[in-house]
Amino acid sequence: MANPEEGERDPRVYFAAERTFLAWIRTGLGLMGVGFAVARFGLFLREMQSDQTHMPVHTTGLSVWSGVALVALGVIVNASAVFSHIAVVHKLKSGIWIPGQVSKSAVALAMVLALVGIGMTLYLLFVH
């Protein structure tokens, strides 16, 4: 079996940590992109509806607020990724990193997105 001290000197370990970091960055950018599209899609629908009726359309602004919330969530994910990556690299260098730990950030993001999905489902079912 390999010496535990070798893990922090093996560049593959750091490359794996960097790939994880980049995956979180992609996730954050994806959330920001979807949030922007959601916010602008509400504006697009409002414009289409006002063109058809030739009257101003009043909306709740839900698409704008949900889009802004998704963009903000993307920013939070990216900032969290930076701090998490720095902490993992520090743990690897000092030899205190423990394999097999549950990613609290991934679980938290999955739960938030599940709640957002439930909210969107309820909105689509009950608001016409």
C-alpha positions as CSV (number, residue, x, y, z in Angstrom):
1,M,0.0,0.0,0.0
2,A,1.2,3.5,-0.7
3,N,2.5,5.8,1.9
4,P,-0.1,8.3,3.1
5,E,2.5,11.0,2.7
6,E,2.7,10.3,-1.0
7,G,-0.9,11.5,-1.6
8,E,-0.2,15.1,-1.2
9,R,2.8,14.9,-3.5
10,D,1.0,13.1,-6.3
11,P,0.0,15.7,-8.9
12,R,-3.0,13.5,-9.9
13,V,-4.6,14.3,-6.5
14,Y,-4.4,18.0,-7.1
15,F,-5.6,17.6,-10.7
16,A,-8.6,15.8,-9.4
17,A,-9.3,18.6,-6.9
18,E,-8.9,21.1,-9.8
19,R,-11.4,19.1,-12.0
20,T,-13.9,19.2,-9.1
21,F,-13.4,22.9,-8.7
22,L,-13.9,23.5,-12.4
23,A,-17.1,21.4,-12.3
24,W,-18.5,23.6,-9.6
25,I,-17.6,26.7,-11.7
26,R,-19.5,25.2,-14.6
27,T,-22.4,24.5,-12.3
28,G,-22.4,28.1,-11.1
29,L,-22.1,29.5,-14.6
30,G,-25.0,27.2,-15.7
31,L,-27.2,28.5,-13.0
32,M,-26.4,32.1,-13.9
33,G,-27.1,31.4,-17.6
34,V,-30.5,29.7,-16.8
35,G,-31.4,32.5,-14.4
36,F,-30.7,35.1,-17.0
37,A,-32.7,33.2,-19.6
38,V,-35.6,32.8,-17.1
39,A,-35.6,36.5,-16.3
40,R,-35.5,37.5,-20.0
41,F,-38.1,34.9,-21.0
42,G,-40.7,36.5,-18.8
43,L,-40.0,39.9,-20.5
44,F,-40.3,38.1,-23.9
45,L,-43.7,36.6,-23.0
46,R,-44.9,40.0,-21.7
47,E,-43.9,41.7,-25.0
48,M,-45.6,39.0,-27.1
49,Q,-48.8,39.2,-25.1
50,S,-48.9,43.0,-25.3
51,D,-48.4,42.9,-29.0
52,Q,-51.3,40.5,-29.4
53,T,-53.7,42.5,-27.2
54,H,-52.3,46.0,-27.9
55,M,-52.7,46.7,-24.2
56,P,-50.1,46.8,-21.4
57,V,-49.8,43.5,-19.6
58,H,-49.5,43.4,-15.9
59,T,-47.5,40.5,-14.5
60,T,-46.3,39.3,-11.1
61,G,-42.7,39.6,-12.1
62,L,-42.1,36.1,-10.9
63,S,-39.9,35.2,-13.8
64,V,-37.7,38.2,-13.1
65,W,-37.3,37.4,-9.4
66,S,-36.8,33.7,-10.0
67,G,-34.2,34.5,-12.7
68,V,-32.4,36.9,-10.4
69,A,-32.5,34.3,-7.6
70,L,-30.9,31.7,-9.9
71,V,-28.2,34.1,-11.0
72,A,-27.5,34.9,-7.3
73,L,-27.4,31.2,-6.5
74,G,-24.9,30.7,-9.3
75,V,-22.7,33.5,-7.8
76,I,-23.0,31.8,-4.4
77,V,-22.0,28.4,-5.9
78,N,-18.9,30.0,-7.6
79,A,-17.8,31.8,-4.4
80,S,-18.3,28.6,-2.4
81,A,-16.3,26.7,-4.9
82,V,-13.4,29.0,-4.5
83,F,-13.3,28.7,-0.7
84,S,-13.9,24.9,-0.8
85,H,-11.1,24.4,-3.3
86,I,-8.7,26.4,-1.2
87,A,-9.7,24.4,1.9
88,V,-9.2,21.1,0.0
89,V,-5.8,22.0,-1.3
90,H,-4.8,23.2,2.2
91,K,-6.0,19.8,3.7
92,L,-4.1,17.9,1.0
93,K,-0.9,19.8,1.6
94,S,-1.1,19.3,5.4
95,G,-2.1,15.7,5.1
96,I,-5.4,16.0,7.0
97,W,-7.7,15.4,4.1
98,I,-10.0,12.4,4.7
99,P,-11.3,10.5,1.7
100,G,-15.0,9.5,1.5
101,Q,-16.4,12.7,3.1
102,V,-19.9,13.8,1.9
103,S,-19.8,17.0,-0.1
104,K,-22.0,19.3,2.0
105,S,-22.0,21.9,-0.8
106,A,-23.3,19.4,-3.3
107,V,-26.0,18.2,-0.9
108,A,-27.1,21.7,-0.1
109,L,-27.2,22.7,-3.7
110,A,-29.2,19.6,-4.6
111,M,-31.7,20.3,-1.8
112,V,-32.1,24.0,-2.9
113,L,-32.6,23.0,-6.5
114,A,-35.1,20.3,-5.5
115,L,-37.1,22.9,-3.6
116,V,-37.0,25.3,-6.5
117,G,-38.2,22.4,-8.7
118,I,-41.1,21.7,-6.4
119,G,-42.0,25.4,-6.3
120,M,-41.9,25.6,-10.1
121,T,-44.0,22.5,-10.4
122,L,-46.6,23.9,-8.0
123,Y,-46.6,27.2,-9.9
124,L,-47.1,25.5,-13.2
125,L,-49.9,23.3,-11.9
126,F,-51.9,25.9,-10.0
127,V,-51.3,29.3,-11.7
128,H,-52.8,29.7,-15.2
